[in-house]
């Protein structure tokens, strides 16, 4: 697959790639150098890291909106 870089250093991914990786507008991607080349990963909220909190909150609380949490963390208006 070939991707073209624009003069603004932007790249457009094909729709099928975005859908298969579940990448949406505003998501953060991580580009890492490896011995075999470059690796592109999406940065996701890892629900398993919440496991130590199990049983510490009332079961009557609604489930957290993980998408809202992820996007709020990237909201520049919430930064110092």
MOPAC internal coordinates of N, CA, C and O (Angstrom, degrees):
PM7 1SCF
backbone

  N    0.0000 0     0.00 0     0.00 0    0    0    0
  C    1.4386 1     0.00 0     0.00 0    1    0    0
  C    1.5247 1   107.27 1     0.00 0    2    1    0
  O    1.2310 1   120.89 1   -45.20 1    3    2    1
  N    1.3083 1   115.91 1   134.80 1    3    2    1
  C    1.4531 1   121.83 1   179.62 1    5    3    2
  C    1.5229 1   109.11 1  -110.94 1    6    5    3
  O    1.2310 1   120.74 1   -45.27 1    7    6    5
  N    1.3343 1   116.18 1   134.73 1    7    6    5
  C    1.4511 1   122.37 1   176.64 1    9    7    6
  C    1.5201 1   107.85 1  -121.45 1   10    9    7
  O    1.2310 1   121.10 1   -37.77 1   11   10    9
  N    1.3241 1   115.51 1   142.23 1   11   10    9
  C    1.4592 1   120.58 1  -179.34 1   13   11   10
  C    1.5267 1   109.31 1  -102.97 1   14   13   11
  O    1.2310 1   120.47 1   -44.35 1   15   14   13
  N    1.3271 1   116.71 1   135.65 1   15   14   13
  C    1.4535 1   122.62 1   177.33 1   17   15   14
  C    1.5257 1   107.56 1   -96.15 1   18   17   15
  O    1.2310 1   120.62 1   -50.74 1   19   18   17
  N    1.3425 1   116.41 1   129.26 1   19   18   17
  C    1.4663 1   120.72 1  -179.36 1   21   19   18
  C    1.5272 1   110.05 1   -82.34 1   22   21   19
  O    1.2310 1   120.79 1    -5.09 1   23   22   21
  N    1.3343 1   116.10 1   174.91 1   23   22   21
  C    1.4663 1   120.90 1   178.45 1   25   23   22
  C    1.5223 1   111.55 1   -64.24 1   26   25   23
  O    1.2310 1   119.87 1   160.56 1   27   26   25
  N    1.3324 1   117.85 1   -19.44 1   27   26   25
  C    1.4617 1   122.11 1   177.36 1   29   27   26
  C    1.5336 1   111.45 1   -94.10 1   30   29   27
  O    1.2310 1   120.32 1  -165.70 1   31   30   29
  N    1.3229 1   117.00 1    14.30 1   31   30   29
  C    1.4724 1   124.38 1   179.90 1   33   31   30
  C    1.5293 1   112.19 1    63.01 1   34   33   31
  O    1.2310 1   120.28 1  -148.20 1   35   34   33
  N    1.3218 1   117.06 1    31.80 1   35   34   33
  C    1.4626 1   121.44 1   178.90 1   37   35   34
  C    1.5163 1   110.06 1  -103.12 1   38   37   35
  O    1.2310 1   121.35 1   -29.95 1   39   38   37
  N    1.3242 1   115.03 1   150.05 1   39   38   37
  C    1.4629 1   121.95 1  -179.99 1   41   39   38
  C    1.5227 1   107.70 1  -127.65 1   42   41   39
  O    1.2310 1   120.39 1   -41.63 1   43   42   41
  N    1.3222 1   116.87 1   138.37 1   43   42   41
  C    1.4568 1   121.60 1   176.17 1   45   43   42
  C    1.5231 1   108.48 1  -105.97 1   46   45   43
  O    1.2310 1   121.04 1   -55.18 1   47   46   45
  N    1.3441 1   115.62 1   124.82 1   47   46   45
  C    1.4519 1   120.93 1   177.91 1   49   47   46
  C    1.5254 1   109.03 1   -92.28 1   50   49   47
  O    1.2310 1   119.81 1   -36.86 1   51   50   49
  N    1.3277 1   117.98 1   143.14 1   51   50   49
  C    1.4597 1   120.04 1   175.62 1   53   51   50
  C    1.5279 1   111.19 1   -59.42 1   54   53   51
  O    1.2310 1   120.76 1   -30.35 1   55   54   53
  N    1.3166 1   116.16 1   149.65 1   55   54   53
  C    1.4585 1   122.16 1  -177.51 1   57   55   54
  C    1.5315 1   111.37 1   -55.60 1   58   57   55
  O    1.2310 1   120.02 1   137.99 1   59   58   57
  N    1.3318 1   117.56 1   -42.01 1   59   58   57
  C    1.4692 1   120.35 1  -177.25 1   61   59   58
  C    1.5285 1   111.48 1   -64.36 1   62   61   59
  O    1.2310 1   119.98 1   147.85 1   63   62   61
  N    1.3255 1   117.64 1   -32.15 1   63   62   61
  C    1.4681 1   121.13 1   177.19 1   65   63   62
  C    1.5255 1   109.58 1   -69.24 1   66   65   63
  O    1.2310 1   120.63 1   134.05 1   67   66   65
  N    1.3351 1   116.41 1   -45.95 1   67   66   65
  C    1.4644 1   120.81 1   179.50 1   69   67   66
  C    1.5259 1   110.60 1   -59.39 1   70   69   67
  O    1.2310 1   120.55 1   136.69 1   71   70   69
  N    1.3248 1   116.56 1   -43.31 1   71   70   69
  C    1.4646 1   120.57 1  -178.94 1   73   71   70
  C    1.5246 1   111.75 1   -69.23 1   74   73   71
  O    1.2310 1   120.20 1   138.73 1   75   74   73
  N    1.3197 1   117.22 1   -41.27 1   75   74   73
  C    1.4651 1   118.93 1  -177.38 1   77   75   74
  C    1.5256 1   111.46 1   -69.37 1   78   77   75
  O    1.2310 1   119.83 1   148.50 1   79   78   77
  N    1.3184 1   117.94 1   -31.50 1   79   78   77
  C    1.4620 1   121.71 1   178.31 1   81   79   78
  C    1.5266 1   112.29 1   -92.26 1   82   81   79
  O    1.2310 1   120.34 1   178.20 1   83   82   81
  N    1.3105 1   116.95 1    -1.80 1   83   82   81
  C    1.4640 1   123.92 1  -178.32 1   85   83   82
  C    1.5296 1   111.69 1    54.43 1   86   85   83
  O    1.2310 1   121.33 1  -139.04 1   87   86   85
  N    1.3396 1   115.06 1    40.96 1   87   86   85
  C    1.4573 1   121.17 1   176.78 1   89   87   86
  C    1.5207 1   107.80 1   -91.23 1   90   89   87
  O    1.2310 1   121.48 1   -46.08 1   91   90   89
  N    1.3442 1   114.78 1   133.92 1   91   90   89
  C    1.4635 1   120.04 1   179.60 1   93   91   90
  C    1.5240 1   109.87 1  -124.86 1   94   93   91
  O    1.2310 1   121.43 1   -14.43 1   95   94   93
  N    1.3232 1   114.87 1   165.57 1   95   94   93
  C    1.4544 1   120.84 1   177.62 1   97   95   94
  C    1.5321 1   109.46 1   -54.47 1   98   97   95
  O    1.2310 1   120.63 1   -47.17 1   99   98   97
  N    1.3243 1   116.41 1   132.83 1   99   98   97
  C    1.4596 1   120.92 1   179.55 1  101   99   98
  C    1.5169 1   114.40 1    92.37 1  102  101   99
  O    1.2310 1   119.73 1   167.96 1  103  102  101
  N    1.3402 1   118.11 1   -12.04 1  103  102  101
  C    1.4573 1   120.58 1   177.94 1  105  103  102
  C    1.5306 1   109.96 1   -66.94 1  106  105  103
  O    1.2310 1   120.90 1   -24.36 1  107  106  105
  N    1.3155 1   115.89 1   155.64 1  107  106  105
  C    1.4538 1   121.99 1   177.73 1  109  107  106
  C    1.5170 1   108.95 1  -102.84 1  110  109  107
  O    1.2310 1   120.78 1   -45.32 1  111  110  109
  N    1.3302 1   116.12 1   134.68 1  111  110  109
  C    1.4592 1   121.70 1   176.87 1  113  111  110
  C    1.5180 1   108.62 1  -112.64 1  114  113  111
  O    1.2310 1   121.03 1   -32.42 1  115  114  113
  N    1.3251 1   115.63 1   147.58 1  115  114  113
  C    1.4576 1   121.79 1   179.23 1  117  115  114
  C    1.5304 1   107.72 1  -112.19 1  118  117  115
  O    1.2310 1   120.35 1   -53.10 1  119  118  117
  N    1.3202 1   116.93 1   126.90 1  119  118  117
  C    1.4563 1   122.83 1   177.87 1  121  119  118
  C    1.5228 1   107.28 1  -109.62 1  122  121  119
  O    1.2310 1   121.16 1   -61.11 1  123  122  121
  N    1.3323 1   115.39 1   118.89 1  123  122  121
  C    1.4618 1   120.08 1  -176.34 1  125  123  122
  C    1.5244 1   109.38 1  -122.23 1  126  125  123
  O    1.2310 1   121.15 1   -39.62 1  127  126  125
  N    1.3362 1   115.40 1   140.38 1  127  126  125
  C    1.4563 1   120.24 1   173.31 1  129  127  126
  C    1.5271 1   109.19 1   -84.60 1  130  129  127
  O    1.2310 1   120.66 1   -46.54 1  131  130  129
  N    1.3250 1   116.35 1   133.46 1  131  130  129
  C    1.4643 1   121.42 1   176.13 1  133  131  130
  C    1.5246 1   108.56 1  -126.54 1  134  133  131
  O    1.2310 1   120.27 1    -6.34 1  135  134  133
  N    1.3037 1   117.10 1   173.66 1  135  134  133
  C    1.4663 1   120.67 1   177.07 1  137  135  134
  C    1.5246 1   111.30 1   -63.72 1  138  137  135
  O    1.2310 1   120.74 1   154.75 1  139  138  137
  N    1.3378 1   116.19 1   -25.25 1  139  138  137
  C    1.4640 1   120.96 1  -177.53 1  141  139  138
  C    1.5173 1   113.44 1   -97.52 1  142  141  139
  O    1.2310 1   119.61 1  -173.68 1  143  142  141
  N    1.3181 1   118.34 1     6.32 1  143  142  141
  C    1.4649 1   121.15 1  -178.61 1  145  143  142
  C    1.5153 1   110.62 1   127.07 1  146  145  143
  O    1.2310 1   120.73 1    30.35 1  147  146  145
  N    1.3168 1   116.21 1  -149.65 1  147  146  145
  C    1.4529 1   121.48 1  -179.07 1  149  147  146
  C    1.5169 1   110.80 1   -99.64 1  150  149  147
  O    1.2310 1   120.95 1   -35.78 1  151  150  149
  N    1.3331 1   115.78 1   144.22 1  151  150  149
  C    1.4554 1   122.14 1   178.20 1  153  151  150
  C    1.5126 1   107.60 1  -121.18 1  154  153  151
  O    1.2310 1   120.24 1   -53.43 1  155  154  153
  N    1.3175 1   117.15 1   126.57 1  155  154  153
  C    1.4607 1   123.05 1   179.34 1  157  155  154
  C    1.5173 1   108.13 1  -109.27 1  158  157  155
  O    1.2310 1   120.73 1   -57.40 1  159  158  157
  N    1.3512 1   116.22 1   122.60 1  159  158  157
  C    1.4585 1   120.86 1  -179.25 1  161  159  158
  C    1.5206 1   108.62 1  -128.19 1  162  161  159
  O    1.2310 1   121.12 1   -31.04 1  163  162  161
  N    1.3235 1   115.46 1   148.96 1  163  162  161
  C    1.4552 1   118.34 1   173.01 1  165  163  162
  C    1.5198 1   107.88 1   -86.54 1  166  165  163
  O    1.2310 1   120.93 1   -35.63 1  167  166  165
  N    1.3139 1   115.83 1   144.37 1  167  166  165
  C    1.4656 1   120.72 1   179.66 1  169  167  166
  C    1.5103 1   107.21 1   -92.93 1  170  169  167
  O    1.2310 1   120.53 1   -66.35 1  171  170  169
  N    1.2984 1   116.59 1   113.65 1  171  170  169
  C    1.4555 1   121.88 1  -176.32 1  173  171  170
  C    1.5224 1   110.91 1  -116.92 1  174  173  171
  O    1.2310 1   122.02 1   -23.31 1  175  174  173
  N    1.2951 1   113.74 1   156.69 1  175  174  173
  C    1.4603 1   121.81 1   174.52 1  177  175  174
  C    1.5191 1   106.45 1   -78.50 1  178  177  175
  O    1.2310 1   119.85 1   -61.09 1  179  178  177
  N    1.3260 1   117.89 1   118.91 1  179  178  177
  C    1.4592 1   122.53 1  -176.63 1  181  179  178
  C    1.5302 1   109.78 1   -88.14 1  182  181  179
  O    1.2310 1   121.07 1   -75.12 1  183  182  181
  N    1.3359 1   115.56 1   104.88 1  183  182  181
  C    1.4606 1   121.55 1  -177.76 1  185  183  182
  C    1.5203 1   111.44 1   -61.85 1  186  185  183
  O    1.2310 1   119.54 1   149.80 1  187  186  185
  N    1.3239 1   118.48 1   -30.20 1  187  186  185
  C    1.4618 1   121.69 1  -179.01 1  189  187  186
  C    1.5308 1   112.22 1   -63.77 1  190  189  187
  O    1.2310 1   120.09 1   155.36 1  191  190  189
  N    1.3224 1   117.44 1   -24.64 1  191  190  189
  C    1.4642 1   119.84 1   178.89 1  193  191  190
  C    1.5297 1   111.29 1   -70.36 1  194  193  191
  O    1.2310 1   120.48 1   167.88 1  195  194  193
  N    1.3216 1   116.68 1   -12.12 1  195  194  193
  C    1.4589 1   120.71 1   177.75 1  197  195  194
  C    1.5307 1   112.22 1   -86.80 1  198  197  195
  O    1.2310 1   119.85 1   174.04 1  199  198  197
  N    1.3236 1   117.90 1    -5.96 1  199  198  197
  C    1.4629 1   122.00 1  -175.92 1  201  199  198
  C    1.5301 1   113.39 1   -53.10 1  202  201  199
  O    1.2310 1   118.15 1   140.91 1  203  202  201
  N    1.3309 1   121.14 1   -39.09 1  203  202  201
  C    1.4721 1   119.62 1   179.53 1  205  203  202
  C    1.5322 1   113.30 1   -63.06 1  206  205  203
  O    1.2310 1   119.83 1   164.59 1  207  206  205
  N    1.3126 1   117.93 1   -15.41 1  207  206  205
  C    1.4652 1   121.12 1  -179.58 1  209  207  206
  C    1.5247 1   113.07 1   -88.41 1  210  209  207
  O    1.2310 1   120.31 1   172.70 1  211  210  209
  N    1.3284 1   117.01 1    -7.30 1  211  210  209
  C    1.4677 1   119.65 1   179.91 1  213  211  210
  C    1.5158 1   110.86 1   -56.40 1  214  213  211
  O    1.2310 1   120.52 1   -44.39 1  215  214  213
  N    1.3228 1   116.61 1   135.61 1  215  214  213
  C    1.4474 1   122.00 1   177.43 1  217  215  214
  C    1.5142 1   114.39 1    81.99 1  218  217  215
  O    1.2310 1   120.08 1   178.20 1  219  218  217
  N    1.3290 1   117.45 1    -1.80 1  219  218  217
  C    1.4653 1   120.29 1  -178.37 1  221  219  218
  C    1.5306 1   111.62 1   -97.08 1  222  221  219
  O    1.2310 1   120.15 1   172.15 1  223  222  221
  N    1.3280 1   117.31 1    -7.85 1  223  222  221
  C    1.4600 1   121.64 1  -179.45 1  225  223  222
  C    1.5157 1   109.37 1  -122.88 1  226  225  223
  O    1.2310 1   120.84 1   -26.54 1  227  226  225
  N    1.3016 1   116.01 1   153.46 1  227  226  225
  C    1.4559 1   121.21 1   179.67 1  229  227  226
  C    1.5294 1   110.38 1   -63.96 1  230  229  227
  O    1.2310 1   119.85 1   -44.92 1  231  230  229
  N    1.3412 1   117.89 1   135.08 1  231  230  229
  C    1.4675 1   120.20 1   178.03 1  233  231  230
  C    1.5272 1   111.99 1   -67.57 1  234  233  231
  O    1.2310 1   119.78 1   169.41 1  235  234  233
  N    1.3290 1   118.02 1   -10.59 1  235  234  233
  C    1.4620 1   120.89 1   179.19 1  237  235  234
  C    1.5294 1   112.32 1   -79.29 1  238  237  235
  O    1.2310 1   120.08 1   166.62 1  239  238  237
  N    1.3255 1   117.45 1   -13.38 1  239  238  237
  C    1.4618 1   120.36 1   179.06 1  241  239  238
  C    1.5277 1   109.76 1   -69.74 1  242  241  239
  O    1.2310 1   119.84 1   -35.45 1  243  242  241
  N    1.3256 1   117.92 1   144.55 1  243  242  241
  C    1.4718 1   119.51 1   176.73 1  245  243  242
  C    1.5298 1   110.48 1   -69.18 1  246  245  243
  O    1.2310 1   120.92 1   -24.43 1  247  246  245
  N    1.3031 1   115.85 1   155.57 1  247  246  245
  C    1.4662 1   120.57 1   177.87 1  249  247  246
  C    1.5231 1   109.23 1   -64.70 1  250  249  247
  O    1.2310 1   119.88 1   -37.10 1  251  250  249
  N    1.3432 1   117.84 1   142.90 1  251  250  249
  C    1.4619 1   119.53 1   179.88 1  253  251  250
  C    1.5243 1   111.42 1   -69.20 1  254  253  251
  O    1.2310 1   120.81 1   -33.22 1  255  254  253
  N    1.3203 1   116.05 1   146.78 1  255  254  253
  C    1.4618 1   122.22 1   176.27 1  257  255  254
  C    1.5293 1   106.93 1   -86.87 1  258  257  255
  O    1.2310 1   120.08 1   -85.76 1  259  258  257
  N    1.3246 1   117.46 1    94.24 1  259  258  257
  C    1.4531 1   121.71 1  -173.38 1  261  259  258
  C    1.5222 1   112.02 1   -64.67 1  262  261  259
  O    1.2310 1   119.85 1   146.59 1  263  262  261
  N    1.3311 1   117.89 1   -33.41 1  263  262  261
  C    1.4684 1   120.15 1   177.07 1  265  263  262
  C    1.5255 1   110.29 1   -63.77 1  266  265  263
  O    1.2310 1   119.77 1   137.18 1  267  266  265
  N    1.3175 1   118.04 1   -42.82 1  267  266  265
  C    1.4659 1   121.57 1   179.62 1  269  267  266
  C    1.5246 1   110.11 1   -64.68 1  270  269  267
  O    1.2310 1   120.07 1   140.40 1  271  270  269
  N    1.3279 1   117.47 1   -39.60 1  271  270  269
  C    1.4660 1   121.43 1   178.90 1  273  271  270
  C    1.5214 1   110.09 1   -64.13 1  274  273  271
  O    1.2310 1   120.77 1   134.62 1  275  274  273
  N    1.3307 1   116.13 1   -45.38 1  275  274  273
  C    1.4672 1   120.35 1  -178.58 1  277  275  274
  C    1.5172 1   111.21 1   -61.98 1  278  277  275
  O    1.2310 1   120.38 1   135.47 1  279  278  277
  N    1.3322 1   116.88 1   -44.53 1  279  278  277
  C    1.4634 1   119.65 1  -177.32 1  281  279  278
  C    1.5249 1   111.63 1   -75.07 1  282  281  279
  O    1.2310 1   119.52 1   149.50 1  283  282  281
  N    1.3130 1   118.52 1   -30.50 1  283  282  281
  C    1.4668 1   120.93 1   177.37 1  285  283  282
  C    1.5159 1   109.96 1   -65.81 1  286  285  283
  O    1.2310 1   120.32 1   144.69 1  287  286  285
  N    1.3283 1   116.98 1   -35.31 1  287  286  285
  C    1.4571 1   120.78 1  -179.87 1  289  287  286
  C    1.5227 1   111.19 1   -66.06 1  290  289  287
  O    1.2310 1   119.87 1   158.16 1  291  290  289
  N    1.3185 1   117.85 1   -21.84 1  291  290  289
  C    1.4570 1   121.74 1  -179.78 1  293  291  290
  C    1.5247 1   112.17 1   -99.96 1  294  293  291
  O    1.2310 1   119.41 1  -178.80 1  295  294  293
  N    1.3186 1   118.73 1     1.20 1  295  294  293
  C    1.4653 1   123.41 1  -177.56 1  297  295  294
  C    1.5272 1   109.51 1   -74.58 1  298  297  295
  O    1.2310 1   119.70 1   -66.84 1  299  298  297
  N    1.3404 1   118.18 1   113.16 1  299  298  297
  C    1.4609 1   120.19 1  -177.03 1  301  299  298
  C    1.5313 1   112.76 1   -64.01 1  302  301  299
  O    1.2310 1   119.11 1   156.50 1  303  302  301
  N    1.3153 1   119.31 1   -23.50 1  303  302  301
  C    1.4547 1   121.01 1  -179.03 1  305  303  302
  C    1.5323 1   111.82 1   -71.09 1  306  305  303
  O    1.2310 1   119.87 1   165.29 1  307  306  305
  N    1.3381 1   117.86 1   -14.71 1  307  306  305
  C    1.4504 1   121.56 1  -179.90 1  309  307  306
  C    1.5331 1   112.62 1   -93.60 1  310  309  307
  O    1.2310 1   120.86 1  -178.79 1  311  310  309
  N    1.3167 1   115.97 1     1.21 1  311  310  309
  C    1.4698 1   120.30 1  -178.39 1  313  311  310
  C    1.5245 1   110.58 1   -94.84 1  314  313  311
  O    1.2310 1   121.01 1   -20.34 1  315  314  313
  N    1.3370 1   115.68 1   159.66 1  315  314  313
  C    1.4758 1   121.82 1   178.87 1  317  315  314
  C    1.5113 1   111.22 1   -63.35 1  318  317  315
  O    1.2310 1   120.10 1   180.00 1  319  318  317

